[in-house]
Amino acid sequence: MALPQSSPSLSLADARERAGPVIDDAQDRDRPNPFAAEALDFSLNRQYYAGDPSRPPLRIGVMMNDSRGELFMRKALEDVRDCDFAGVVCVIRNCTPEQAPRAPRPALQHAAAMLLDRERRRLLLYNSYLRWLDKRYRKAPDPRSVVDCSDLLEGASRVDVLPQRTRFIDRFPAAAIEELRSLRLDVVLRFGFRILHGEALSIARYGVWSFHHGDSERYRGGPALLWELMEGSELSGAVLQRLEETLDAGPILSRVNLASSPRPSVSANRYDVYWTAQHMLIQKLWELQRYGPEHLERRTIRPERYLGKHAVYRAPDNTQVARWLAPTFARSAARKLSGRGKIMHWRIGLRRLAQPLYEAPTSADRVSWIASPRGHFWADPFPLHDGAEEWLFFEDFDYRAKRGVIACGKIREGALHEVRTVLEARYHLSYPHVFRHAGEIWMIPESSEARSVQLFRARRFPDEWVLERSLLDLRAVDPTPFEFQGRWWMFVSPTVVQSQAPITLLFTAPEPWGPWRLHRDSPVCTDVRWARCAGAVICDGGRLLRPSQNCAKSYGCSICFNEVTVLSETQYIERHGPELVAQAFGMDGVHTYNRGEHWEAVDARAYAPKEQVL
C-alpha cells in the first residue's frame, strides 16, 4: 500500500538533507553562533515555539544585574524571542553598586597574603583542582561564560531597582513594587539579584521563576554540581522553581535528573546539566500559554524534606578534596589496569518464549548468545513474524567505521541464519523498530545523527526499504511507536547533549505517518533511570508495559518495565515495575528487550579480549 498523501520516497542519500540542521533560522545564519563549538542540539526547544494564537501572549520580565548574563541564560532569552507566544517587556535591573576590583599585587605579596588568609589556605587544594585538573575536561560552549544580552532586551522597558540588602537577602522598595505591578507581568525570570524576600516575589501574575542547578532536596549551597561528584551520587540534576518566601520551598515546575559525570570534573558535570535543563523554561512558558495555569499547577511538584548531609554546602576544604580525589584516582588506575586489552562488547541473546522475563526477570536462563562477526557487535534486537518465518532485525555496528547499519536474519533454534544488511545510510542507524500496519511493514529506526525521526517502508521485505518521510525534526534516540485504542503513540528521547538522554517525550497521531502532535503531558519522564526506551511497548492481557533503560550508573545497566496506568489524549501516567538486571545473565549491562511469536530477544554487554572481537 502506498503511503496516503505522501511525498515521493526519498533515497537514503537524501535522508540527511531532508532533516533540518541544528540551527536553521535565517536570522541565526547572519550572526556568530556561540553554540557551534560543540555538538549541542536545541531542536527540543523548537518543539515549544508555537503557542495558541487564540490566547493572549505572555508578558515576561527579566531580573538582571546588568546587560550581561551567563550563556545558558542567553539561550533561554533567545527561546523567548523566537517563540510566537511570549516576549520580554521589562528588564528589572539591579542597581547595587559594584565593588571596585582590587589592583593586582606583586607575586610575593600575593603569596604572602594567601598564606596569611585562613580561608584561602582552606581552599588551596580546591582552587588548585579548578586550575589544573578540572580545566582538562572543560567543553565549549561553557554554559556559565558571561556574554552580552543587550540585543535580546531591546525595546523592553527598564525598571532600575536598588534593593534593600541584609546579608544574603534582597528586598524591593515599595516604589519599585508599585511600578512593576503596573506592568501586568505574567512571569518574571530571576537571572540576577540574590535571595529574594518580600513583595518582590508577587510582582508577576504567575510568580518569579528561577533555575536551581543541583538537587535542591540533597544539595543546598554550592558549588553547584560539585558535591554530587564528591559524594558519589549517581544523579545530578536541575529544577525550575517558582520562588516563595521560604528558601527552596517553592513548587517545582520542572525537574530533570541526569547521570553524574564519570570524570572528576565539575565543569563536565555542569556542562551536561545546564544545557540539558535549559529547555525547561520555554517548555513551561509554552504549557502556561497553551493550556493555562491549572495545567501548570497539576504538574508541579512540592519539595520534600531536605535529605542533604550538610545544612548548607560550601566550597570544600583541603581535607575534603584530598579524601575525594585520592580514591578517585586509585579507582581510575585500577579500571585501566583491569580493562587493558579488553573492550566492552554487546551481544544478542535469544530465549524460547515461556514465562516472559518482564514477569520473572530473575529467571534469565536458557538464553542462547549469538556471536557476531569479528570487528562488529550486534545489539537492539527486534523480532518480526512473517509467514512461517520469524525474523530478527538488529543494529550491526562496525568498530572500524564507528557506524551502525540495520541487519536481519532468520531465527531458527536459537540461532540466526541468512544474515544480511537491509538498511544503511551515511549516518548511524540502530534500534530498528519494525511493525505492521495497513498491510505493510514499516520501520522507525534510531536516526539521531540525521537530526530527525524517520519512517521507512518495506518495498520488498526484508531487504529493500524506502524512506517515506521525516516524522519529527528532532535529534532523538530510540523512537518507540505503538497503536492503542485506535490512535498511534510514540515515545522519543531527545539528546541536547549527545551523551545524555534523560527525557522522554510522548507524541500522538492518527496514523504512523502523522501528523505527530506533542502530548500535553509530555515529557512523561525526566529521569535518566527510566527515560530512554528499551524496546517495543508490550501489550499483555490489557496491560501496557514500557521497557526503559536505567542509564544512571552507566549506559544501559538494566531494564525497567514500567506499567502505563493512564493513557488518553489528555493524560499519561505510568508506574515503575520489575527490573531486569544484567547480572541475571552474568553480564555488565542490558538495554533492549523485545518478544516475538516464539522468541524473546535481549542484548547485553560485557568485557571481551580485543583480539577476539576486533
WOQUI-V280124 format. One record per residue. RES is the residue in one letter. SS is DSSP state (H for helix, E for strand, C for the rest). PSI is psi in whole degrees, -180 to 180 (999 if undefined). Layout:
BEGIN
RES|SS|PSI + RES|SS|PSI
END
This chain:
BEGIN
M|C|130 + A|C|150 + L|C|125 + P|C|129 + Q|C|35 + S|C|152 + S|C|162 + P|C|148 + S|C|139 + L|E|149 + S|C|161 + L|H|-34 + A|H|-23 + D|H|-6 + A|H|-46 + R|H|-41 + E|H|-31 + R|H|-34 + A|C|143 + G|C|158 + P|C|175 + V|C|-47 + I|C|121 + D|C|21 + D|C|139 + A|H|-38 + Q|H|-24 + D|H|-24 + R|H|-23 + D|C|1 + R|C|156 + P|C|138 + N|C|108 + P|C|-10 + F|C|2 + A|C|-10 + A|C|-14 + E|C|160 + A|C|63 + L|E|152 + D|C|124 + F|C|25 + S|H|-24 + L|H|-45 + N|H|-38 + R|H|-12 + Q|C|-17 + Y|C|24 + Y|C|-20 + A|C|115 + G|C|-166 + D|C|111 + P|C|-16 + S|C|-10 + R|C|150 + P|C|148 + P|C|157 + L|E|139 + R|E|117 + I|E|135 + G|E|150 + V|E|123 + M|E|123 + M|E|150 + N|C|-31 + D|C|-162 + S|C|-3 + R|E|158 + G|E|170 + E|E|155 + L|H|-37 + F|H|-31 + M|H|-42 + R|H|-42 + K|H|-40 + A|H|-40 + L|H|-34 + E|H|-38 + D|H|-43 + V|H|-41 + R|H|-40 + D|H|-15 + C|C|167 + D|C|15 + F|C|5 + A|E|159 + G|E|150 + V|E|117 + V|E|-11 + C|E|136 + V|E|123 + I|E|105 + R|E|132 + N|E|117 + C|C|16 + T|C|127 + P|C|136 + E|C|144 + Q|C|137 + A|C|135 + P|C|145 + R|C|145 + A|C|140 + P|C|142 + R|C|156 + P|C|156 + A|H|-44 + L|H|-41 + Q|H|-39 + H|H|-45 + A|H|-41 + A|H|-42 + A|H|-37 + M|H|-42 + L|H|-32 + L|H|-20 + D|C|116 + R|H|-43 + E|H|-39 + R|H|-33 + R|H|-40 + R|H|-32 + L|C|15 + L|H|-48 + L|H|-38 + Y|H|-45 + N|H|-36 + S|H|-39 + Y|H|-46 + L|H|-38 + R|H|-35 + W|H|-36 + L|H|-52 + D|H|-36 + K|H|-21 + R|H|-26 + Y|H|5 + R|C|139 + K|C|150 + A|C|146 + P|C|139 + D|C|118 + P|C|-18 + R|C|5 + S|C|144 + V|E|128 + V|E|162 + D|E|135 + C|C|10 + S|H|-33 + D|H|-23 + L|H|-9 + L|C|3 + E|C|138 + G|C|-14 + A|C|142 + S|E|160 + R|E|131 + V|E|115 + D|E|130 + V|E|126 + L|C|99 + P|C|153 + Q|E|119 + R|E|131 + T|E|107 + R|C|-101 + F|C|3 + I|E|141 + D|E|134 + R|E|143 + F|C|139 + P|C|158 + A|H|-39 + A|H|-40 + A|H|-39 + I|H|-46 + E|H|-43 + E|H|-42 + L|H|-38 + R|H|-29 + S|C|-16 + L|C|-7 + R|C|53 + L|E|143 + D|C|-45 + V|E|142 + V|E|132 + L|E|125 + R|E|98 + F|C|16 + G|C|-174 + F|C|-178 + R|C|-147 + I|E|127 + L|E|135 + H|C|163 + G|H|-155 + E|H|-10 + A|H|-24 + L|H|-8 + S|H|23 + I|C|-12 + A|E|150 + R|C|-41 + Y|C|20 + G|C|179 + V|E|124 + W|E|143 + S|E|143 + F|E|144 + H|E|111 + H|E|115 + G|C|159 + D|C|107 + S|C|-16 + E|C|-10 + R|C|-22 + Y|C|102 + R|C|137 + G|E|-132 + G|C|-173 + P|C|146 + A|C|128 + L|C|17 + L|C|-44 + W|H|-24 + E|H|-40 + L|H|-44 + M|H|-33 + E|C|3 + G|C|27 + S|C|136 + E|C|-25 + L|E|143 + S|E|140 + G|E|-169 + A|E|156 + V|E|153 + L|E|122 + Q|E|144 + R|E|123 + L|C|142 + E|C|175 + E|C|-42 + T|C|129 + L|C|131 + D|C|18 + A|C|-4 + G|C|156 + P|C|140 + I|E|118 + L|E|-37 + S|E|150 + R|E|146 + V|E|137 + N|E|124 + L|E|170 + A|E|133 + S|C|150 + S|C|136 + P|C|-11 + R|C|152 + P|C|60 + S|C|116 + V|H|-31 + S|H|-43 + A|H|-40 + N|H|-43 + R|H|-40 + Y|H|-51 + D|H|-46 + V|H|-49 + Y|H|-47 + W|H|-33 + T|H|-33 + A|H|-19 + Q|C|-19 + H|H|-18 + M|H|-29 + L|H|-54 + I|H|-33 + Q|H|-47 + K|H|-34 + L|H|-40 + W|H|-46 + E|H|-42 + L|H|-46 + Q|H|-38 + R|H|-41 + Y|H|-10 + G|C|167 + P|H|-27 + E|H|-42 + H|H|-42 + L|H|-43 + E|H|-37 + R|H|-30 + R|C|2 + T|C|158 + I|E|129 + R|C|130 + P|C|142 + E|C|-176 + R|C|150 + Y|C|132 + L|C|7 + G|C|154 + K|C|-23 + H|C|145 + A|C|-45 + V|C|125 + Y|E|148 + R|C|177 + A|C|135 + P|C|148 + D|C|179 + N|H|-42 + T|H|-43 + Q|H|-41 + V|H|-43 + A|H|-41 + R|H|-24 + W|H|-52 + L|H|-35 + A|H|-54 + P|H|-28 + T|H|-46 + F|H|-38 + A|H|-44 + R|H|-39 + S|H|-44 + A|H|-39 + A|H|-40 + R|H|-40 + K|H|-40 + L|H|-44 + S|H|-27 + G|C|3 + R|C|130 + G|C|8 + K|E|163 + I|E|144 + M|E|122 + H|E|130 + W|E|145 + R|E|153 + I|E|139 + G|E|142 + L|E|143 + R|E|132 + R|E|133 + L|C|110 + A|C|-118 + Q|C|118 + P|C|154 + L|C|-26 + Y|C|-13 + E|C|-31 + A|C|72 + P|C|-14 + T|C|-9 + S|C|54 + A|C|53 + D|C|173 + R|C|37 + V|C|129 + S|E|114 + W|E|133 + I|E|130 + A|C|134 + S|C|163 + P|C|154 + R|C|137 + G|C|3 + H|E|155 + F|E|154 + W|E|137 + A|E|-180 + D|E|59 + P|E|133 + F|E|112 + P|E|153 + L|E|127 + H|E|132 + D|E|109 + G|C|-126 + A|C|-3 + E|E|148 + E|E|122 + W|E|153 + L|E|119 + F|E|143 + F|E|167 + E|E|130 + D|E|105 + F|E|129 + D|E|115 + Y|C|-39 + R|C|-46 + A|C|-17 + K|C|47 + R|E|144 + G|E|149 + V|E|169 + I|E|129 + A|E|168 + C|E|163 + G|E|164 + K|E|135 + I|E|121 + R|E|117 + E|C|47 + G|C|15 + A|E|165 + L|E|135 + H|E|156 + E|E|46 + V|E|134 + R|E|156 + T|E|134 + V|E|-18 + L|E|126 + E|C|159 + A|C|179 + R|C|-7 + Y|C|168 + H|C|136 + L|C|144 + S|E|-175 + Y|E|63 + P|E|84 + H|E|104 + V|E|144 + F|E|163 + R|E|145 + H|E|133 + A|C|40 + G|C|7 + E|E|163 + I|E|131 + W|E|161 + M|E|133 + I|E|94 + P|E|171 + E|E|123 + S|C|44 + S|H|-29 + E|H|-23 + A|H|-2 + R|C|40 + S|C|159 + V|E|123 + Q|E|145 + L|E|125 + F|E|151 + R|E|140 + A|E|109 + R|E|-35 + R|E|109 + F|C|137 + P|C|2 + D|C|18 + E|E|114 + W|E|146 + V|E|143 + L|E|114 + E|E|-48 + R|E|162 + S|E|124 + L|E|-39 + L|E|135 + D|C|80 + L|C|130 + R|C|109 + A|E|153 + V|E|155 + D|E|56 + P|E|133 + T|E|95 + P|E|156 + F|E|159 + E|E|136 + F|E|125 + Q|C|45 + G|C|4 + R|E|165 + W|E|145 + W|E|153 + M|E|128 + F|E|138 + V|E|155 + S|E|105 + P|E|152 + T|C|95 + V|C|-48 + V|E|129 + Q|C|-31 + S|C|-3 + Q|C|138 + A|C|68 + P|C|13 + I|C|139 + T|E|120 + L|E|150 + L|E|127 + F|E|158 + T|E|152 + A|E|158 + P|C|-27 + E|C|160 + P|C|-19 + W|C|3 + G|C|-165 + P|C|139 + W|C|133 + R|E|137 + L|E|127 + H|C|145 + R|C|-19 + D|C|12 + S|C|141 + P|C|147 + V|C|-11 + C|E|138 + T|C|40 + D|E|126 + V|C|-15 + R|C|-19 + W|C|2 + A|C|-61 + R|C|128 + C|E|153 + A|C|24 + G|C|178 + A|C|149 + V|C|135 + I|E|123 + C|E|111 + D|E|108 + G|C|38 + G|C|-8 + R|E|147 + L|E|123 + L|E|130 + R|E|104 + P|E|136 + S|E|156 + Q|E|140 + N|E|110 + C|C|26 + A|C|-54 + K|C|-41 + S|C|170 + Y|C|120 + G|C|53 + C|C|-19 + S|E|172 + I|E|132 + C|E|138 + F|E|102 + N|E|130 + E|E|124 + V|E|113 + T|E|-27 + V|E|126 + L|E|112 + S|C|-180 + E|C|-9 + T|C|-9 + Q|C|146 + Y|E|131 + I|E|138 + E|E|160 + R|E|149 + H|C|139 + G|C|-153 + P|C|157 + E|E|135 + L|E|113 + V|E|150 + A|H|-27 + Q|H|-21 + A|H|-25 + F|H|-1 + G|C|28 + M|C|178 + D|C|-13 + G|E|154 + V|E|135 + H|E|7 + T|E|134 + Y|E|133 + N|E|160 + R|E|145 + G|C|-153 + E|C|-41 + H|C|-9 + W|E|146 + E|E|146 + A|E|134 + V|E|167 + D|E|155 + A|E|159 + R|E|151 + A|E|160 + Y|E|139 + A|E|148 + P|E|136 + K|H|-36 + E|H|-19 + Q|H|-17 + V|H|-46 + L|C|999
END
